[in-house]
Amino acid sequence: MSDISEICYCAGWLLNLEYVLWNAVLTGPRKCGHGMITQEDIHELLALANRTDSWMVFDEETEETALALSFWRAKYLNDISLDSTLIKG
């Protein structure tokens, strides 16, 4: 995830990266900053998420933190329903 952030924004963890990448998992390849989230990226992200049953998020206190995939899916849907700008990359 941070590698994609570096490629697209030269940043270790773009603000709301977890939402941008999950949106790409759901909707397909997309432009992101000055790069692309490719189908290969999506395939790798989904494979890692399924293998670990988790999705990485950034927390101010714990930094990169794994959330259970079922919890993440519910959180994602709730959060974007409240703020759709979270998925803008």
NUMIMAR-54754 format. One record per atom (N, C-alpha, C): chain; atom name; x, y, z. Coordinates in nm, 3 decimals, padded with zeros to 5 digits, always signed. Layout:
<site A,CA,<X,Y,Z>>
...
***
This chain:
<site A,N,<+00.082,-00.117,+00.000>>
<site A,CA,<+00.000,+00.000,+00.000>>
<site A,C,<+00.087,+00.125,+00.000>>
<site A,N,<+00.188,+00.125,+00.084>>
<site A,CA,<+00.275,+00.242,+00.088>>
<site A,C,<+00.357,+00.255,-00.040>>
<site A,N,<+00.388,+00.143,-00.106>>
<site A,CA,<+00.459,+00.151,-00.235>>
<site A,C,<+00.373,+00.222,-00.339>>
<site A,N,<+00.244,+00.194,-00.343>>
<site A,CA,<+00.154,+00.261,-00.436>>
<site A,C,<+00.146,+00.409,-00.402>>
<site A,N,<+00.139,+00.441,-00.274>>
<site A,CA,<+00.138,+00.580,-00.229>>
<site A,C,<+00.264,+00.653,-00.274>>
<site A,N,<+00.378,+00.588,-00.262>>
<site A,CA,<+00.504,+00.648,-00.306>>
<site A,C,<+00.504,+00.674,-00.456>>
<site A,N,<+00.456,+00.576,-00.534>>
<site A,CA,<+00.453,+00.590,-00.680>>
<site A,C,<+00.360,+00.702,-00.722>>
<site A,N,<+00.244,+00.709,-00.659>>
<site A,CA,<+00.141,+00.805,-00.702>>
<site A,C,<+00.161,+00.945,-00.645>>
<site A,N,<+00.214,+00.955,-00.523>>
<site A,CA,<+00.223,+01.086,-00.456>>
<site A,C,<+00.357,+01.115,-00.391>>
<site A,N,<+00.455,+01.027,-00.406>>
<site A,CA,<+00.583,+01.044,-00.339>>
<site A,C,<+00.563,+01.064,-00.188>>
<site A,N,<+00.467,+00.991,-00.133>>
<site A,CA,<+00.437,+00.999,+00.009>>
<site A,C,<+00.426,+00.857,+00.064>>
<site A,N,<+00.479,+00.835,+00.181>>
<site A,CA,<+00.475,+00.703,+00.241>>
<site A,C,<+00.335,+00.652,+00.267>>
<site A,N,<+00.244,+00.742,+00.303>>
<site A,CA,<+00.105,+00.703,+00.326>>
<site A,C,<+00.017,+00.824,+00.299>>
<site A,N,<-00.035,+00.833,+00.179>>
<site A,CA,<-00.126,+00.939,+00.139>>
<site A,C,<-00.246,+00.942,+00.233>>
<site A,N,<-00.291,+01.061,+00.272>>
<site A,CA,<-00.409,+01.075,+00.354>>
<site A,C,<-00.525,+00.999,+00.290>>
<site A,N,<-00.590,+00.913,+00.366>>
<site A,CA,<-00.704,+00.832,+00.322>>
<site A,C,<-00.666,+00.723,+00.220>>
<site A,N,<-00.540,+00.686,+00.215>>
<site A,CA,<-00.493,+00.585,+00.121>>
<site A,C,<-00.575,+00.456,+00.129>>
<site A,N,<-00.610,+00.413,+00.250>>
<site A,CA,<-00.684,+00.290,+00.265>>
<site A,C,<-00.819,+00.295,+00.194>>
<site A,N,<-00.882,+00.412,+00.192>>
<site A,CA,<-01.011,+00.428,+00.124>>
<site A,C,<-00.993,+00.433,-00.028>>
<site A,N,<-00.892,+00.505,-00.073>>
<site A,CA,<-00.864,+00.516,-00.217>>
<site A,C,<-00.835,+00.378,-00.275>>
<site A,N,<-00.751,+00.302,-00.207>>
<site A,CA,<-00.715,+00.169,-00.258>>
<site A,C,<-00.831,+00.071,-00.252>>
<site A,N,<-00.911,+00.076,-00.144>>
<site A,CA,<-01.025,-00.015,-00.137>>
<site A,C,<-01.126,+00.020,-00.246>>
<site A,N,<-01.143,+00.149,-00.274>>
<site A,CA,<-01.232,+00.189,-00.382>>
<site A,C,<-01.183,+00.133,-00.515>>
<site A,N,<-01.053,+00.133,-00.536>>
<site A,CA,<-00.997,+00.074,-00.658>>
<site A,C,<-01.021,-00.077,-00.662>>
<site A,N,<-01.010,-00.143,-00.547>>
<site A,CA,<-01.040,-00.286,-00.541>>
<site A,C,<-01.184,-00.311,-00.586>>
<site A,N,<-01.274,-00.223,-00.545>>
<site A,CA,<-01.417,-00.239,-00.577>>
<site A,C,<-01.452,-00.197,-00.719>>
<site A,N,<-01.381,-00.096,-00.772>>
<site A,CA,<-01.423,-00.037,-00.900>>
<site A,C,<-01.326,-00.057,-01.016>>
<site A,N,<-01.203,-00.097,-00.987>>
<site A,CA,<-01.107,-00.122,-01.093>>
<site A,C,<-00.996,-00.020,-01.101>>
<site A,N,<-00.904,-00.040,-01.196>>
<site A,CA,<-00.789,+00.049,-01.210>>
<site A,C,<-00.831,+00.195,-01.222>>
<site A,N,<-00.744,+00.283,-01.174>>
<site A,CA,<-00.775,+00.426,-01.179>>
<site A,C,<-00.650,+00.509,-01.168>>
<site A,N,<-00.660,+00.630,-01.218>>
<site A,CA,<-00.552,+00.727,-01.202>>
<site A,C,<-00.549,+00.768,-01.055>>
<site A,N,<-00.429,+00.786,-01.006>>
<site A,CA,<-00.412,+00.827,-00.867>>
<site A,C,<-00.290,+00.917,-00.861>>
<site A,N,<-00.311,+01.045,-00.834>>
<site A,CA,<-00.199,+01.139,-00.833>>
<site A,C,<-00.131,+01.142,-00.968>>
<site A,N,<+00.000,+01.123,-00.969>>
<site A,CA,<+00.073,+01.120,-01.096>>
<site A,C,<+00.107,+00.976,-01.137>>
<site A,N,<+00.028,+00.882,-01.088>>
<site A,CA,<+00.047,+00.742,-01.122>>
<site A,C,<-00.086,+00.674,-01.146>>
<site A,N,<-00.083,+00.542,-01.146>>
<site A,CA,<-00.202,+00.459,-01.168>>
<site A,C,<-00.208,+00.350,-01.062>>
<site A,N,<-00.328,+00.317,-01.022>>
<site A,CA,<-00.352,+00.194,-00.947>>
<site A,C,<-00.392,+00.093,-01.054>>
<site A,N,<-00.306,-00.002,-01.078>>
<site A,CA,<-00.324,-00.095,-01.190>>
<site A,C,<-00.402,-00.219,-01.148>>
<site A,N,<-00.444,-00.296,-01.246>>
<site A,CA,<-00.512,-00.423,-01.218>>
<site A,C,<-00.419,-00.515,-01.141>>
<site A,N,<-00.291,-00.511,-01.172>>
<site A,CA,<-00.193,-00.592,-01.099>>
<site A,C,<-00.187,-00.549,-00.952>>
<site A,N,<-00.188,-00.418,-00.927>>
<site A,CA,<-00.190,-00.367,-00.789>>
<site A,C,<-00.314,-00.418,-00.716>>
<site A,N,<-00.429,-00.407,-00.782>>
<site A,CA,<-00.555,-00.449,-00.723>>
<site A,C,<-00.553,-00.597,-00.690>>
<site A,N,<-00.504,-00.676,-00.784>>
<site A,CA,<-00.494,-00.821,-00.762>>
<site A,C,<-00.407,-00.851,-00.639>>
<site A,N,<-00.293,-00.784,-00.630>>
<site A,CA,<-00.202,-00.807,-00.518>>
<site A,C,<-00.264,-00.761,-00.386>>
<site A,N,<-00.329,-00.643,-00.386>>
<site A,CA,<-00.393,-00.593,-00.265>>
<site A,C,<-00.501,-00.690,-00.216>>
<site A,N,<-00.583,-00.736,-00.307>>
<site A,CA,<-00.691,-00.827,-00.271>>
<site A,C,<-00.637,-00.961,-00.223>>
<site A,N,<-00.534,-01.011,-00.288>>
<site A,CA,<-00.473,-01.138,-00.245>>
<site A,C,<-00.417,-01.126,-00.104>>
<site A,N,<-00.348,-01.016,-00.075>>
<site A,CA,<-00.292,-00.995,+00.059>>
<site A,C,<-00.403,-00.979,+00.163>>
<site A,N,<-00.507,-00.903,+00.128>>
<site A,CA,<-00.619,-00.884,+00.220>>
<site A,C,<-00.687,-01.017,+00.252>>
<site A,N,<-00.710,-01.096,+00.150>>
<site A,CA,<-00.775,-01.226,+00.172>>
<site A,C,<-00.686,-01.323,+00.249>>
<site A,N,<-00.557,-01.321,+00.219>>
<site A,CA,<-00.465,-01.412,+00.287>>
<site A,C,<-00.452,-01.378,+00.436>>
<site A,N,<-00.455,-01.249,+00.468>>
<site A,CA,<-00.439,-01.207,+00.607>>
<site A,C,<-00.571,-01.176,+00.676>>
<site A,N,<-00.679,-01.181,+00.598>>
<site A,CA,<-00.813,-01.144,+00.647>>
<site A,C,<-00.809,-01.008,+00.715>>
<site A,N,<-00.737,-00.914,+00.652>>
<site A,CA,<-00.725,-00.781,+00.710>>
<site A,C,<-00.699,-00.676,+00.602>>
<site A,N,<-00.718,-00.552,+00.643>>
<site A,CA,<-00.689,-00.437,+00.557>>
<site A,C,<-00.614,-00.336,+00.642>>
<site A,N,<-00.509,-00.280,+00.586>>
<site A,CA,<-00.428,-00.184,+00.661>>
<site A,C,<-00.492,-00.045,+00.656>>
<site A,N,<-00.490,+00.021,+00.771>>
<site A,CA,<-00.537,+00.160,+00.781>>
<site A,C,<-00.431,+00.238,+00.856>>
<site A,N,<-00.438,+00.370,+00.844>>
<site A,CA,<-00.345,+00.453,+00.920>>
<site A,C,<-00.418,+00.513,+01.037>>
<site A,N,<-00.363,+00.494,+01.155>>
<site A,CA,<-00.418,+00.547,+01.279>>
<site A,C,<-00.313,+00.643,+01.337>>
<site A,N,<-00.357,+00.758,+01.383>>
<site A,CA,<-00.263,+00.858,+01.438>>
<site A,C,<-00.178,+00.803,+01.552>>
<site A,N,<-00.235,+00.717,+01.634>>
<site A,CA,<-00.160,+00.662,+01.747>>
<site A,C,<-00.076,+00.541,+01.711>>
<site A,N,<-00.135,+00.447,+01.636>>
<site A,CA,<-00.068,+00.321,+01.609>>
<site A,C,<-00.006,+00.314,+01.470>>
<site A,N,<-00.024,+00.420,+01.391>>
<site A,CA,<+00.023,+00.429,+01.253>>
<site A,C,<-00.039,+00.318,+01.168>>
<site A,N,<+00.039,+00.244,+01.088>>
<site A,CA,<-00.020,+00.139,+01.004>>
<site A,C,<-00.074,+00.028,+01.094>>
<site A,N,<-00.204,+00.002,+01.079>>
<site A,CA,<-00.272,-00.091,+01.168>>
<site A,C,<-00.363,-00.183,+01.086>>
<site A,N,<-00.359,-00.312,+01.115>>
<site A,CA,<-00.445,-00.408,+01.045>>
<site A,C,<-00.581,-00.415,+01.112>>
<site A,N,<-00.686,-00.403,+01.030>>
<site A,CA,<-00.823,-00.423,+01.077>>
<site A,C,<-00.877,-00.551,+01.014>>
<site A,N,<-00.957,-00.625,+01.089>>
<site A,CA,<-01.021,-00.744,+01.032>>
<site A,C,<-01.099,-00.702,+00.908>>
<site A,N,<-01.091,-00.782,+00.804>>
<site A,CA,<-01.153,-00.749,+00.676>>
<site A,C,<-01.303,-00.723,+00.690>>
<site A,N,<-01.372,-00.802,+00.769>>
<site A,CA,<-01.516,-00.780,+00.787>>
<site A,C,<-01.543,-00.645,+00.854>>
<site A,N,<-01.460,-00.609,+00.951>>
<site A,CA,<-01.474,-00.479,+01.018>>
<site A,C,<-01.443,-00.366,+00.919>>
<site A,N,<-01.335,-00.383,+00.841>>
<site A,CA,<-01.297,-00.282,+00.744>>
<site A,C,<-01.408,-00.257,+00.642>>
<site A,N,<-01.466,-00.363,+00.589>>
<site A,CA,<-01.573,-00.347,+00.489>>
<site A,C,<-01.687,-00.262,+00.544>>
<site A,N,<-01.729,-00.292,+00.666>>
<site A,CA,<-01.837,-00.215,+00.729>>
<site A,C,<-01.794,-00.071,+00.755>>
<site A,N,<-01.673,-00.053,+00.803>>
<site A,CA,<-01.620,+00.081,+00.830>>
<site A,C,<-01.613,+00.162,+00.702>>
<site A,N,<-01.562,+00.101,+00.595>>
<site A,CA,<-01.551,+00.169,+00.466>>
<site A,C,<-01.688,+00.219,+00.420>>
<site A,N,<-01.786,+00.131,+00.419>>
<site A,CA,<-01.921,+00.170,+00.374>>
<site A,C,<-01.979,+00.282,+00.460>>
<site A,N,<-01.963,+00.270,+00.591>>
<site A,CA,<-02.013,+00.374,+00.680>>
<site A,C,<-01.941,+00.507,+00.657>>
<site A,N,<-01.809,+00.501,+00.652>>
<site A,CA,<-01.731,+00.625,+00.641>>
<site A,C,<-01.755,+00.697,+00.508>>
<site A,N,<-01.761,+00.624,+00.397>>
<site A,CA,<-01.783,+00.694,+00.270>>
<site A,C,<-01.927,+00.743,+00.257>>
<site A,N,<-02.020,+00.680,+00.329>>
<site A,CA,<-02.158,+00.732,+00.327>>
<site A,C,<-02.163,+00.868,+00.399>>
<site A,N,<-02.072,+00.890,+00.492>>
<site A,CA,<-02.066,+01.017,+00.563>>
<site A,C,<-01.977,+01.121,+00.494>>
<site A,N,<-01.878,+01.072,+00.418>>
<site A,CA,<-01.784,+01.162,+00.351>>
<site A,C,<-01.729,+01.096,+00.224>>
<site A,N,<-01.794,+01.121,+00.112>>
<site A,CA,<-01.754,+01.057,-00.014>>
<site A,C,<-01.619,+01.105,-00.066>>
<site A,N,<-01.565,+01.214,-00.010>>
<site A,CA,<-01.434,+01.262,-00.056>>
<site A,C,<-01.320,+01.171,-00.010>>
<site A,N,<-01.348,+01.079,+00.080>>
<site A,CA,<-01.244,+00.987,+00.128>>
<site A,C,<-01.185,+00.902,+00.015>>
<site A,N,<-01.262,+00.879,-00.091>>
<site A,CA,<-01.215,+00.791,-00.198>>
<site A,C,<-01.149,+00.868,-00.312>>
<site A,N,<-01.135,+00.998,-00.298>>
<site A,CA,<-01.068,+01.078,-00.402>>
<site A,C,<-00.917,+01.066,-00.382>>
<site A,N,<-00.849,+01.019,-00.483>>
<site A,CA,<-00.704,+01.004,-00.470>>
<site A,C,<-00.628,+01.097,-00.557>>
***
